[in-house]
């Protein structure tokens, strides 16, 4: 069986670090992940995914990540069944994060106004704040056909 999930999104709040009775660190945080498509041409929907990290991963997350920061969390999806105060059976889904990574550079995270990237011809993206150094990154539009009449090509 395989149960592996990786998500990337922004933290909705600062991670909450707690300790168990045996002093094992555990961090809880929620990641907002925007969907890849917009239903009916409107705005994209956002999923809010609860995550839990333990031990050194929990300490790392609580030390280096803050609300609004981009995080990549990787681990397994797990469900918890519980009964609420009205005696209703409930199920919660969360990611048990084995590892967390920075989803953006430090420079980007320190910049309070995230600048949008502009789409370039050929599918390349260039940041709107990147300096233009006169380098053409547009891929060639046509390929030149090779002539193998002299039999020099090995295939």
C-alpha positions as CSV (number, residue, x, y, z in Angstrom):
1,X,0.0,0.0,0.0
2,X,1.1,3.5,-0.7
3,X,0.1,6.6,1.3
4,X,2.2,9.6,0.4
5,X,1.1,13.2,-0.1
6,X,3.0,16.4,-0.9
7,X,1.3,19.8,-0.7
8,X,2.5,23.3,-1.3
9,X,0.8,26.4,0.0
10,X,0.9,29.3,2.5
11,X,0.5,29.0,6.2
12,X,-2.8,30.4,7.5
13,X,-1.3,31.1,10.9
14,X,2.0,30.6,12.8
15,X,2.7,26.9,13.7
16,X,1.6,26.0,17.2
17,X,4.3,24.0,19.1
18,X,3.3,21.9,22.0
19,X,4.9,19.1,24.0
20,X,3.5,15.7,25.0
21,X,3.7,14.6,28.6
22,X,6.9,12.8,27.7
23,X,8.3,16.1,26.3
24,X,8.0,15.1,22.6
25,X,7.5,18.2,20.4
26,X,4.5,18.3,18.1
27,X,3.6,21.2,15.8
28,X,0.2,21.9,14.2
29,X,-0.3,24.2,11.3
30,X,-2.8,24.7,8.4
31,X,-1.7,25.1,4.7
32,X,-3.9,27.0,2.2
33,X,-3.6,25.3,-1.2
34,X,-5.1,27.1,-4.2
35,X,-6.6,24.7,-6.8
36,X,-5.1,24.6,-10.3
37,X,-8.4,25.6,-12.0
38,X,-11.2,28.0,-11.6
39,X,-14.7,26.5,-11.7
40,X,-17.0,28.3,-14.2
41,X,-14.4,30.9,-15.0
42,X,-14.6,32.4,-11.5
43,X,-12.0,32.6,-8.8
44,X,-10.0,29.6,-7.9
45,X,-11.1,27.7,-4.8
46,X,-8.7,27.2,-1.9
47,X,-8.4,24.0,0.3
48,X,-7.3,24.4,3.9
49,X,-5.3,21.4,4.9
50,X,-4.4,20.6,8.6
51,X,-0.9,19.3,9.2
52,X,0.9,17.8,12.2
53,X,4.7,17.4,12.5
54,X,6.5,15.6,15.3
55,X,10.0,15.8,16.9
56,X,12.7,17.6,15.0
57,X,10.3,18.4,12.1
58,X,8.0,20.1,14.6
59,X,10.8,22.2,16.0
60,X,12.0,23.1,12.5
61,X,8.6,24.2,11.4
62,X,7.9,26.2,14.5
63,X,11.3,27.9,14.4
64,X,11.5,28.9,10.7
65,X,7.9,29.2,9.3
66,X,5.4,32.0,9.9
67,X,1.9,32.9,8.8
68,X,1.8,33.7,5.0
69,X,5.1,31.8,4.3
70,X,5.2,29.2,1.5
71,X,5.7,25.7,2.8
72,X,6.1,22.3,1.1
73,X,4.9,19.5,3.4
74,X,5.4,15.9,2.6
75,X,4.1,12.9,4.5
76,X,1.1,10.7,4.8
77,X,-2.6,11.4,4.9
78,X,-4.4,10.1,8.0
79,X,-7.9,10.2,9.4
80,X,-9.0,10.6,13.0
81,X,-12.4,9.5,14.2
82,X,-13.9,11.2,17.3
83,X,-17.1,12.1,18.9
84,X,-18.1,15.8,19.3
85,X,-19.8,17.3,22.3
86,X,-23.3,16.6,20.9
87,X,-22.3,12.9,20.6
88,X,-22.0,13.0,16.8
89,X,-19.3,10.8,15.2
90,X,-16.9,12.9,13.2
91,X,-13.9,12.3,11.0
92,X,-10.9,14.6,10.6
93,X,-8.3,14.3,7.9
94,X,-4.8,15.7,8.3
95,X,-1.3,15.3,6.9
96,X,1.3,13.7,9.2
97,X,4.3,15.7,7.8
98,X,7.6,13.8,7.8
99,X,9.4,16.7,6.2
100,X,8.8,20.3,5.4
101,X,10.7,22.6,3.0
102,X,10.8,26.2,2.1
103,X,8.5,26.9,-0.9
104,X,10.2,30.2,-1.7
105,X,13.5,31.9,-1.3
106,X,14.3,34.0,1.7
107,X,14.4,37.1,-0.4
108,X,10.8,36.4,-1.7
109,X,9.5,35.7,1.8
110,X,11.0,39.0,3.1
111,X,9.4,41.0,0.3
112,X,6.0,42.0,1.7
113,X,4.5,42.7,-1.7
114,X,4.7,39.4,-3.7
115,X,5.2,40.4,-7.3
116,X,3.4,38.4,-9.9
117,X,5.4,36.6,-12.6
118,X,4.7,37.5,-16.2
119,X,4.3,34.8,-18.8
120,X,6.8,34.9,-21.6
121,X,6.5,33.5,-25.1
122,X,7.2,29.8,-25.3
123,X,5.9,29.1,-21.7
124,X,9.0,30.6,-19.9
125,X,8.4,32.7,-16.9
126,X,10.4,35.7,-15.8
127,X,9.8,37.5,-12.6
128,X,8.7,41.1,-13.1
129,X,11.4,42.3,-10.7
130,X,14.2,40.4,-12.4
131,X,16.7,42.7,-14.2
132,X,16.7,42.4,-18.0
133,X,20.2,41.5,-19.0
134,X,19.4,41.3,-22.7
135,X,19.5,37.5,-22.8
136,X,16.9,36.0,-25.1
137,X,15.3,33.0,-23.3
138,X,12.7,32.4,-26.0
139,X,13.1,28.9,-27.5
140,X,13.6,28.5,-31.2
141,X,10.3,28.3,-33.1
142,X,11.5,25.8,-35.7
143,X,14.0,23.0,-35.8
144,X,16.6,22.7,-38.5
145,X,16.4,19.3,-40.3
146,X,19.7,17.4,-40.5
147,X,20.9,16.0,-43.8
148,X,22.3,12.4,-43.5
149,X,23.0,11.7,-47.1
150,X,26.8,11.2,-46.4
151,X,26.0,8.5,-43.7
152,X,28.0,10.2,-40.9
153,X,25.2,10.1,-38.3
154,X,25.5,6.9,-36.1
155,X,21.8,6.2,-36.2
